[in-house]
Amino acid sequence: MYCQNCDTSNPDDVTHCSNCGAYVENTPEYAGFWKRFFAAIVDNIIVIVVGGIAAVFLGAVFGGITGSVVGIFASEGFIPTFFSTLLFFIIAFYLLIRWLYFAIMESSSYQATFGKQLLSIKVTDMELNRISFWRATLRYFAKILSELIFFIGYLMIGFTEKKQGLHDIIANCLVVNDRK
């Protein structure tokens, strides 16, 4: 907890500042827009590289098998059928990997993706507790709404009292600075 009086960092279990003795409320320090923005860049790079490679590999395996089976029955349309099936599986696996990355990491004991960990922020519920996998899933899919109209749902982070985006409000979550 940070002392509102002298801006000193204090352990979470104290009621008075160790520096000036002022009463310290147990209020979290919310992660701001730019910190979250840079964490999102790191996470997207990780998901694109790792998820993309895994999706291409898995898509090639499953899409190749499916495309070959379909191609046997449609000999003239084998090549287009094969590549459209392959593309479908690559996209499907990429989206699956992306969802699982965010939902598993944010509901884990770390409460953060690798990008958030790098910038010392974490996702919590409104009582600062760890969120469930299903709440992390809701938060992930609510990001679609945050992106719909020119990313206004993300821009809300800079203007709301608790620095929440639309997806945070929908999932009843906070993103706070991790004081570990």
N, C-alpha and C positions, 0 to 999 in steps of 0.2 A: 504494500500500500504506500502511496505517496502522500506526504504531508502537504495539505493545501497551504499551510502557512510558510514553510521554508523549502518545499520541494525536495525533501529528503526521502529516499527510499527506505521503507521499514518492513520488517517481516509481517506476514499476513496475520499472525496471531496477536499482535499488540494493539492496544487501544490508545496509546499516547506516543507521540513522536520521540524517538531516541535523541534527536538533536535539540529540539526547542520545547518539548514537553506538551505541545498542543494536542488536543483530541484528534485522532485519526479515524475517519470513517472507512468502512470496508467497501470502498467503491473501486471498481476495476478501472484500469486505464484502457480505453477503447483504442483499437488499432485504426489508424487513419487511412484515408483513401490511397495515398501514394505508397505506403508500406504494403498495403494489400495488393495494389496494382503490380508492384515489383515481384511480390510472391507469386502472383498469377502468371507473370511472364516466365519465371523459373519453372513453375508447374507445367505450363503449356509446352515448354521446351522438352521437359522430361517425358511428358505423355506423347508428344509427337515423335520423339526419337525412339523411346523404348516401346511405346504402344504401337507406333507405326511399323517397326521391325517385327514385333510379335504378330500384329494383324496381317501383315503381308505373308509371313510364314504360315500362320494358321489358315488364312484365306486361301493360300496356294494349296495347302494340304486338303482342306475340306472342299474348296471350290473346284480343285482339280479332279477330285473323286466324283463330285456331283456333276461337273461339266462333262466328264468322260462318259458317265452313265447316260446323261441326257443326249450327248452327242451320238451315241450308238443308235438311238431311236430317231434322230433327226440329222442324217448324214450331210445334207446340203447346208444346214445351218449350224454345223458343229463349231466353227471358229467363233462366230458372234455369240452363240449360246455359251460356249466355254468362258469367254472373257466377261460377258455380263454376269455370269454366275460367280466367277472369280472376284469381280469388282464388288458384287453384293456381299460376299463373305468377308472381304477385306474391310469394307465399311462397317459391317455388323460387328466384327471382332474389335475394330478400333473403338467404336462407341461403347461396347461392353467393357473394354479395358479402361477407357476414360472414366466411365461411371464408377467402376469398382475401385479405381485408384483414389478418387475423391471420397467416396462413401466409406471405404475401409480405413483410410488414413485419418479422416476427420473424426471417426467414431472410435479410433484406437486409443490406447492409453496416452499416446503423444498428443492427441486431439488436433493434429495438424498434418498437412501434406509436407513434402520435403521443402517446398518453397516457403511455406509458413514457418517451418522449423528454422530455416536459414535466417529469417527475419524476426525470429522470436515472437511469433504470434500464434494464437490457438483459437479454436472454435469451441464455444460453450453454449449451454442453454441459458436461460435468463437468470438462473440462480448460480451461474458459474460452474456447473457440473458438466461432466462429459456427456455428449449427446449419443443417442443410440444409432445403430446402423440405419434404421428406418427414417429417423429424423435427418440424418446426413443424406440419405437418398432423396427425401423431400426437398432439402435445401439444394441439392445438385440439380434436380429437375425444375425447381423454381427459378433457377438461373436463366432458363429459357425465357421466362417472362421478363427478367431483368434486361435481357438483350433485345427484346422485341422492338421497342420503339427507340432507336438510336442509343441504346445502352443507358437509358434514363434510370433504370433500376440500380445500376452500378453507381451512377453519378450521385444518387441519393446518399451514398456513404459520406460524401463531403458536407452534407447539409442537415442530416438528422442528428438528434441529441446524442444518441448512443452509437453513432457512426454505423448504422445498419443500412444495408442495401435492401431492395425489395425482397430478394430471396431470403435474407436473414429475418425479415419481418414475417414473411409467410411461414418459415420453419420455426419461428420463435427462438432465434439464436443470436448470439453476440460473437464478435471476433475481438479478442482482447490481447494486450501485450502480455507475454509470458514472462513472469518475474523469476524464473528459476536461475 
